[in-house]
Every structure is written in C-alpha cells, then in structure tokens.
Amino acid sequence: MAVEIATGSGATRTVDTIDLYEPVLISFVRSFARRIDSTFPEGGEVGPKERGQWTDDEKITTYMQQVEHFDGNRGIRTIRLLRHAIEGGPNEGAVRVEAVGLEDGAQLELRWNIIASPDWVQGTSAELKIECHPAYRAQCIAAFQEQFGDAPPPPGEEELPGPFR
C-alpha cells in the first residue's frame, strides 16, 4: 500500500470547525474512489452517528465519532478522533475518510491530522493511503500532493488566519 504525507497549505489549513473542512476531504476521497471503481456510489444514506470513548494508560480520554454514507454495503466512512489531554484544548486529533467496498480489493483512505480547540481547528498534516491500479495510484498521489502538499494555493485563494501562522 502506498502512503503519502503532505504538510502544505491544504493540510495545515485553519478552520472554525471540522464541519467546514470535512466535505473537502470527503469530496477528494469520493472523486478518486469513482476513478478507481466507476460503480462506486455517488452518494448514499447517512447512517446514525456512532460515538465512543476510551481512556489510555496515561489517563487521556480519546473521543470517537463515526458516520457512514453508504449505498448498500459501499460508500464513505468518516471517523473523527480527538485525544482530550488538555481541558479546553488545544488537543490532537484526526479525521479519517475511507472509501469502503472498492472493487478488486482497492483501498483509499485520507487522514487529516489536527490540533483542535473550542474556537478553531488547525491541520498539521494529511496522509493518503492507497492501493489500486498503478495508473490510478499515480493520478491520486499527484492530486493529493497538489491539494494538500506544498504546491502554492490556487490563484485568488487567500490563506486562512491561524494561531500557528
């Protein structure tokens, strides 16, 4: 499985809430899932939010929320994780967006690593995991690096303000 990591402006963007950037992540994954597998669903029923939490050996609680947008047994799974180490934040976390049910055992997952406070979310990096036909893999990696890597932002796109800039 190929793994790519990016730390450019798309990966280190600052937003008010995860809800504002999660659709970008979902759109990227769904777009390439449909290139890899033309029968991959364009949408799906939104399932119930599944939530959980656990405490590790260091007494730090991790919160999890999972939502699936499935058409039958295929679609997009989104998982949010937040390690609640500091009351009031900032805390580390991640948003994982995975294409489930791709043909021929193909796999595609995008992970956005974050630092979150009650007032903002700052990306720290993005990670792409992909296993598919080499031609699609190369296209997806190139698009990933363009969107989340060190490529300059598209003309007219302003940098969002962030606490770590």
N, C-alpha and C positions, 0 to 999 in steps of 0.2 A: 504494500500500500504506500503510495506517495504521500508525504507530509510536507506541506509548505507553511512557512511562518512569515507574516508581514507585520511591520511596525510603522507603516506610513500613515498619511493623514486620514485615510479611510478607516484604519484600525484604531487610531488614537483620538478619534473624534469625541467631543464632549456634547452631551445632550441633557435635557432636563430629566427625562425618564427613559428607561429601557424601551417603553412602548413606542417612543419616537424613532428608534433605530432598528428595532426588531423586524419591521416589514422589509427593510433593505436587505437584511440577512436572509429572510425567507424568500424574497424575490430572486436573489442570487442563486440559492440552492435549487429552487423550483425551475428556474431557467435552464440550469445545466443538467438537472435531472431529466428534463424533457429532451435535451440534446442527446444525452446518453441513451434514453429509452423513450421513443416517441409516443408510447402508450401510457406514460406516466401521467396521472391525473392533473388537470389544470387547477383544480380546486378540491374541495372536499367538505364534509360535515365537520364542524368544530365539536370535538368531544369535550367532556367535562374536564375542568382543571383538576389535576391530581396534585396534591400537596403533601409534603413530608418534611421531617427534620430529624437530625441526629446530632449527638454530641460526641466529639472525638476524645482521645486520651488527654489532650491538652485543655479539655473543658470548653472547647469552642464549638458553638452550635452552627450547623450548616442547614440552611433552608433550601428546599427544592420545590419547584413548580413545573409540571409537565402538561403540555397541551398538544393534542394531535388534531391535524386537519386531514382526515382520511376519506378516501372514496373506496369503500370495501376494506381491504387489508393493506392498502398502499396510500402513501401520502407523505406529509411533512410532520415531523415530531420536533417540538421545541421544548428544551429543558433549560430552566433558569436555576442557577445555583448562587448562593450568597453565604460566605463564611462570616458570621456575625461575631467578630473578635472584639470590636470596639463599640460600646454603646453610643449611638448617634453617628457612627461612622467617622471616617471613611472605612469601608470594608472591601475585601476582594471577592470577586465572583466571576461568573461566566454565563454566556448564553450559547447553547448548542442548538444548531438547526441541522436536522438529519433527514435525508430522503430515505424512506422506508419502502422496500418492495421493488427495487430496481431489477430489471431483467438481467439474466446471466451472472448473477452474483455481484453486480456492480455495487459500489458503496460510495457515498458522498456525504460529507459532514463538514460544516463550518462552525467554528468556535470563536466567539468574541470574548476575550478576557477583559475584565473591567475592574475598576475601583468605583464604589458607589457610596454616596452619602444621601441624606434625605433630600438634598436640593439639586443634585447633579449626578451624572454617570459619565465617567471618563474611561474610554477604551485604552488598553495598554498594548494589546497585540491581537492579531487574528490568526487563526490556524485552520488550514484546509487539509482534510484527509480525503483522498480519492483513489478508487480502484476501478478501472474501466479500460476500454479500448485505448491504446496509446495516443491515437489522434485526438480523441475527446479529452483525454487527460491533459495533453499539451495545451489545448484550447482553454480548458478550465483553469489551469495553473496560470496561463498568461492573463486571462481576465481577472483572476483573483489578485495577481500582483498589480495589475493596473488599478483595480478598485481599492485595494487595501494596502498596497505596498508603497514604495517611495516615489511612485510616479506623481508628478505635480497634479493638483486638483484641476478639474475641467475649467475652461475659461468662464469667468463670471461667478464661480462658486467661492464664496467667502469662507474663511476659516471661522469656525465657531469659537467663541471665547471659552476658555477652560482654566481651571485652577492650576494646572500643571504646565501651562504655556508660558 
